[in-house]
Amino acid sequence: MVVTGPGELRAVLAGRGRVGLVPTMGYLHEGHAALMRRAREVCDVLVVSVFVNPLQFGPAEDLASYPRDLERDLGVAGGAGADVLFTPDAGTMYPAGFDTRVVVSGVSEGLDGASRPGHFTGVATVVLKLLNLVRPDVAFFGEKDWQQLAVLRQMVRDLNVAVDVVGLPTVRAPSGLALSSRNSYLRSEQLERASVLSRALRAVQVRYAAGERSADRLRQAGLEVLQTEPEVTLDYLSVVGRDMQERAVMDNDVMNRVLIAARMFGVRLIDNMPLDPAHGHPGA
């Protein structure tokens, strides 16, 4: 069922039991479907939102060209068990006179927060609105956007939002490339070459699992892999702790992570993997 307005959404969800929400910007792929299937296992009704949120795009970013295909989204969502596809337009989400923003400090300020000023304010604002509109018991997000997940968990804690935020591991192509709607910008040969990003992350994982704790030497392991691909224009390759902060020497915290953002063939791609002292090939 496709629902476009808040009133209709509330009517459809009234008395439906445990509600799950998968917020998306559409052009759904197997990564989104994995979130939906997990939500379907633990919820009585599943809402998938499709909204390309203008607040999280910078002035020189790809808002106008971001891939959109509602018929495709219906097929993917229906096949994964969604009950409701919520597809509000910008006027519904941001009506005339809208003048409120949600700013989550700390975890939002480095990495993508530094590279894309205002991005996480846009993300936090739209997600809080979706949580208020759907009122889910559980909301599901992919770990590929690790910093985003950290921002949203902080927001939910700080504002006492009554929802469980669940993050699920990144779904990858056979090459190792993290699935993303923006992958649609790349040709097949470019997609294969873009897997260098995941290989760089795995190199950091292996070095960490071998006992290396110097952040500089961990980064160097990844940089050596990236140097094999001339199309990589690196934004950042960072090793961070659970607070999303870089440090000179890492500890054994299970929340340590290595994150990357880079441009390849004109497309900005992000990825991350956990740093686990127990083994070097967990992926994510």
Legacy VTK file of the C-alpha trace (Angstrom):
# vtk DataFile Version 3.0
C-alpha trace
ASCII
DATASET POLYDATA
POINTS 284 float
0.000 0.000 0.000
1.339 3.433 -0.969
0.557 6.241 1.491
1.496 9.870 0.886
-0.023 11.871 3.754
0.327 11.852 7.561
-3.408 11.523 8.190
-3.739 8.487 5.947
-0.626 6.981 7.514
-2.027 7.296 11.036
-5.303 5.698 9.933
-3.535 2.767 8.276
-1.324 2.087 11.300
-4.022 2.425 13.988
-4.139 -0.705 16.116
-1.684 -2.644 13.965
0.589 -3.895 16.767
4.396 -3.676 16.745
5.498 -1.266 14.001
8.847 -1.341 12.230
10.248 1.479 10.090
12.945 1.374 7.419
13.678 4.983 6.366
15.155 5.286 2.848
15.695 7.742 0.024
14.457 5.173 -2.463
16.081 3.444 -5.423
15.955 0.395 -3.190
18.495 -2.430 -3.428
19.375 -5.657 -1.626
20.833 -3.735 1.307
17.458 -2.117 1.932
15.701 -5.447 1.380
17.860 -7.066 4.075
16.700 -4.405 6.551
13.082 -5.046 5.579
13.362 -8.809 5.951
14.850 -8.398 9.426
12.092 -5.943 10.374
9.492 -8.375 9.067
10.795 -11.025 11.474
10.207 -8.951 14.602
7.352 -6.572 13.729
3.644 -6.925 12.999
3.610 -4.182 10.387
6.446 -2.760 8.327
6.593 0.797 6.992
9.223 1.751 4.424
9.585 5.468 3.813
10.848 6.775 0.471
11.799 10.445 0.574
14.758 12.152 -1.076
15.459 14.625 1.686
16.627 18.022 0.388
17.873 19.117 3.824
20.761 16.645 3.780
22.164 17.664 0.390
24.692 20.453 0.009
24.317 23.100 -2.732
26.812 21.344 -5.040
25.574 17.798 -4.370
23.385 15.452 -6.405
19.852 16.220 -5.161
18.472 16.774 -8.675
20.130 13.702 -10.159
19.714 11.320 -7.218
18.232 8.091 -8.662
14.460 7.755 -8.333
12.209 4.886 -9.446
9.029 4.399 -7.444
7.862 1.364 -9.425
11.178 -0.359 -8.717
10.860 0.588 -5.040
7.377 -0.920 -4.872
8.703 -4.180 -6.236
11.653 -4.395 -3.872
9.639 -3.353 -0.813
6.750 -5.676 -1.622
9.083 -8.585 -2.240
10.754 -8.024 1.140
7.474 -7.925 3.053
6.720 -4.227 3.483
3.100 -3.416 4.298
3.209 0.348 3.707
5.343 2.475 1.407
5.223 6.007 2.808
6.118 8.476 0.040
5.599 12.047 1.259
6.637 14.969 -0.917
8.789 17.909 0.175
5.755 20.091 0.781
4.370 17.525 3.213
7.613 17.133 5.129
8.596 20.808 5.039
5.456 22.919 4.672
5.508 26.682 4.321
6.939 28.263 7.459
8.974 25.205 8.472
11.926 26.584 10.419
13.223 23.899 12.799
16.446 21.894 12.629
17.809 19.088 14.815
21.509 19.500 15.598
23.355 16.570 17.179
26.764 17.746 18.347
29.877 15.674 18.969
29.492 12.512 16.882
28.320 14.546 13.874
31.234 16.951 13.677
34.105 15.057 12.033
34.412 12.842 8.956
31.293 13.321 6.811
30.149 16.061 9.157
33.267 18.044 8.255
33.146 17.169 4.553
29.421 17.828 4.166
28.448 20.753 6.444
24.810 20.559 7.485
24.373 16.998 6.226
23.727 15.382 9.582
21.442 18.202 10.678
19.329 17.379 7.624
19.440 13.657 8.406
18.530 14.092 12.072
15.692 16.480 11.232
14.041 14.227 8.667
14.473 11.062 10.725
12.955 12.671 13.808
10.004 13.787 11.689
9.590 10.260 10.304
9.760 8.788 13.803
7.067 11.218 14.950
4.870 10.480 11.932
5.165 6.679 11.949
5.728 6.204 15.696
7.507 2.885 15.195
8.597 0.570 17.947
11.779 -0.255 16.022
13.673 1.593 13.269
16.232 -0.186 11.102
19.346 1.324 9.507
22.344 -0.070 7.649
25.806 0.084 9.197
27.271 1.329 5.895
26.333 4.817 7.115
28.082 4.231 10.451
28.412 7.868 11.451
24.771 8.478 10.571
23.799 5.558 12.793
25.848 7.044 15.645
24.157 10.426 15.161
20.673 8.916 15.199
21.364 6.802 18.271
22.611 9.910 20.071
19.521 11.865 19.015
17.154 9.140 20.211
18.949 8.902 23.567
19.161 12.633 24.121
15.553 13.388 23.159
14.004 10.327 24.857
12.443 9.098 21.628
10.570 5.863 22.346
12.091 3.726 19.591
14.715 1.007 19.372
17.348 1.844 16.753
18.729 -1.306 15.133
21.799 -1.286 12.885
22.416 -4.196 10.535
25.675 -5.169 8.776
26.516 -3.734 5.380
25.397 -5.801 2.395
28.107 -6.151 -0.242
28.462 -7.120 -3.881
30.582 -10.228 -4.607
33.516 -7.869 -5.249
33.230 -6.530 -1.683
31.833 -3.143 -2.713
29.189 -1.880 -0.275
25.769 -1.676 -1.899
24.532 1.891 -2.357
21.937 3.650 -4.471
24.741 5.835 -5.814
26.439 2.760 -7.263
23.918 3.143 -10.081
26.046 6.039 -11.370
28.897 3.621 -12.174
29.395 1.204 -15.065
30.169 -2.453 -14.342
33.932 -2.072 -14.833
33.927 0.995 -12.574
32.002 -0.888 -9.899
34.614 -3.613 -9.932
37.435 -1.090 -9.563
35.590 0.678 -6.738
35.974 -2.471 -4.647
39.460 -1.134 -3.844
37.755 0.779 -1.014
36.632 -2.384 0.745
40.026 -3.998 0.139
41.679 -1.040 1.845
39.383 -1.402 4.839
40.128 -5.109 5.067
43.841 -4.366 5.038
43.326 -2.169 8.106
41.274 -4.928 9.751
44.046 -7.463 9.199
46.718 -5.139 10.607
44.552 -4.412 13.666
43.839 -8.119 14.238
47.597 -8.762 14.087
48.039 -6.446 17.071
48.775 -3.054 15.524
47.270 -0.196 17.542
49.004 2.866 16.064
46.347 4.762 14.122
48.928 6.077 11.665
50.246 2.610 10.864
46.714 1.232 10.571
45.836 3.989 8.122
49.022 3.317 6.183
47.908 -0.278 5.599
44.801 1.029 3.888
46.587 3.769 1.985
48.954 1.250 0.452
45.968 -0.539 -1.100
44.355 2.693 -2.294
47.560 3.710 -4.053
47.066 0.820 -6.483
43.992 2.538 -7.987
44.646 5.903 -9.709
40.950 6.830 -9.797
40.705 7.188 -6.001
40.476 10.748 -4.711
40.482 10.259 -0.965
38.384 12.399 1.346
39.288 10.528 4.523
40.463 7.169 5.810
39.990 7.273 9.563
40.215 4.932 12.521
37.800 5.942 15.273
36.460 4.750 18.607
32.874 4.452 19.774
32.716 8.254 20.182
33.587 8.700 16.467
36.827 10.447 17.470
40.239 9.714 15.976
43.077 8.964 18.355
46.774 8.246 18.047
46.656 4.828 19.689
43.642 2.526 19.556
42.436 0.334 22.404
40.577 -2.986 22.217
37.078 -1.508 22.259
34.708 -3.649 20.163
33.184 -0.439 18.770
36.377 0.674 17.030
35.839 1.235 13.321
37.705 2.178 10.160
35.818 4.511 7.826
36.507 5.730 4.316
35.064 8.315 1.939
36.462 8.821 -1.547
35.507 9.918 -5.036
35.848 7.479 -7.873
34.763 8.257 -11.418
33.057 11.415 -10.137
30.965 9.584 -7.508
31.441 9.970 -3.765
31.404 6.573 -2.028
31.591 5.728 1.672
32.237 2.504 3.541
33.410 1.223 6.909
34.291 -1.973 8.742
34.659 -2.986 12.389
38.055 -3.472 13.967
37.991 -6.757 15.833
41.086 -7.964 17.694
39.866 -11.551 17.442
40.033 -11.935 13.661
41.013 -10.030 10.572
38.319 -10.910 8.023
34.908 -10.173 9.564
33.754 -7.724 6.877
30.587 -5.745 7.562
LINES 1 285
284 0 1 2 3 4 5 6 7 8 9 10 11 12 13 14 15 16 17 18 19 20 21 22 23 24 25 26 27 28 29 30 31 32 33 34 35 36 37 38 39 40 41 42 43 44 45 46 47 48 49 50 51 52 53 54 55 56 57 58 59 60 61 62 63 64 65 66 67 68 69 70 71 72 73 74 75 76 77 78 79 80 81 82 83 84 85 86 87 88 89 90 91 92 93 94 95 96 97 98 99 100 101 102 103 104 105 106 107 108 109 110 111 112 113 114 115 116 117 118 119 120 121 122 123 124 125 126 127 128 129 130 131 132 133 134 135 136 137 138 139 140 141 142 143 144 145 146 147 148 149 150 151 152 153 154 155 156 157 158 159 160 161 162 163 164 165 166 167 168 169 170 171 172 173 174 175 176 177 178 179 180 181 182 183 184 185 186 187 188 189 190 191 192 193 194 195 196 197 198 199 200 201 202 203 204 205 206 207 208 209 210 211 212 213 214 215 216 217 218 219 220 221 222 223 224 225 226 227 228 229 230 231 232 233 234 235 236 237 238 239 240 241 242 243 244 245 246 247 248 249 250 251 252 253 254 255 256 257 258 259 260 261 262 263 264 265 266 267 268 269 270 271 272 273 274 275 276 277 278 279 280 281 282 283
